[in-house]
Amino acid sequence: MLTQSEADALIAVPKRMLERGLIELLSRGQRKCYPAKSVDGRSDFLFDVRVSGVRVTNRTCQERAHVSEVLLRLDMDGPPHDNPDGQEIVGPHLHAYREGFAARWAYP
């Protein structure tokens, strides 16, 4: 688990994609992972893109560090999300790492 300052630094650090070319527009049920590295070479990242198998408009894009730590995740056209405090977020929302909660908090 990361501290909030570590997560904030990882989110803010400039990154370089390791694969050349454009990010593909995926079809229903597809997912792809794009590796990246901080420009200073110290940290590795993964950018995931996923399209639902049910609704093509239901898409998720997320940034991970250290393989499994989700820093940011954008959910589009998915179900409502309940934050740890009980607040329901309806519609597209952005999950952001929050110390003690990982990426369970979302913002409209």
N, C-alpha and C positions, 0 to 999 in steps of 0.2 A: 504494500500500500504506500502511496506517495503522500508527502505533506502537501498542503495547498501551495506553498511557494515553489516546490519542485514541479508540481503539475502546471502552475502558471508559467514557469520558465520553459517547460517543454512545449507548451502551446505556443508561446511567443517566439521561440527560436526559429530562424529562417531554415527552411528545408529544401532539399533538392530530390526530385524523383529520380530513382535509379534506372527506370526504363524510359527510353526516349519515345516520343510520340504522344498522341492525344489519349485522354481517358475515354474508353469506349462507352457508347450508349448501349446498355444491355437490354436484352429481351426478357420477357416473363420467366421467372424462376432462375435467372442467372445471377452469379456473383463473381466478383473478381477482387483480388488483393494486389495493391500496388506498393512495392517497397520504396522507402525514402530514407534519407540520412540528413542529419543536421549539417549545415554548410561547414561547421567547424569539425565535423567528422566524429563527434563524441557520442551521438545518440542515433539509434535506429528507430524508424517508425514504419507503420503499416497504414495505408489508406484503403478501407474496404468500401466497396460499392455493391449493393444488393437490390434486386428487383423482386417483389413478391411473386409467388407462383399463382396467386389468386387474382390480384389486381395489379396491372402494369403500372398504375399511378402510385402504388405503395412502394416507396423507395427509401433506402437507408444508406447514408454515407457516414463513415466514422473514421476517426484518427486514433490510432493506438500507439502506445510507447511500451517498450519492454515486453513486446509480444502480446500481453494480455490486458494492460491498463488502458481502458478507453478514456481518452481525454475529452473528445467532443463527438457527438453523434447527432446527425440531423435526420429526423423521421418525418416523412411526407406522406400524407393520405393514409395514415395508419389509425389504429384505434386510439381512443383517449388514453392519457397517461395519468396515473395517480402519483403525485410527489410524496415523499416520506411524511410530510406534514398533513396529508389528506387532500391537498388542493388538486383538483382535476384540471388537466391541461387538454383542451380539445383543439384539434386541427394540427397543422404542422408545428413541430416544436424542436428545440435544440437542447440536447442533454450536455451538461458541462460537468467535468470532474469537480467534486466537492469533497474535501477531506472528511473521512469518516463515512461517506456515503457512496464513494466511487462516482459513477455516472448516473445515479438514480434520480437526480434532480433535473427537471426539464423546465424550459422557459418558452413562452409562446413567441 
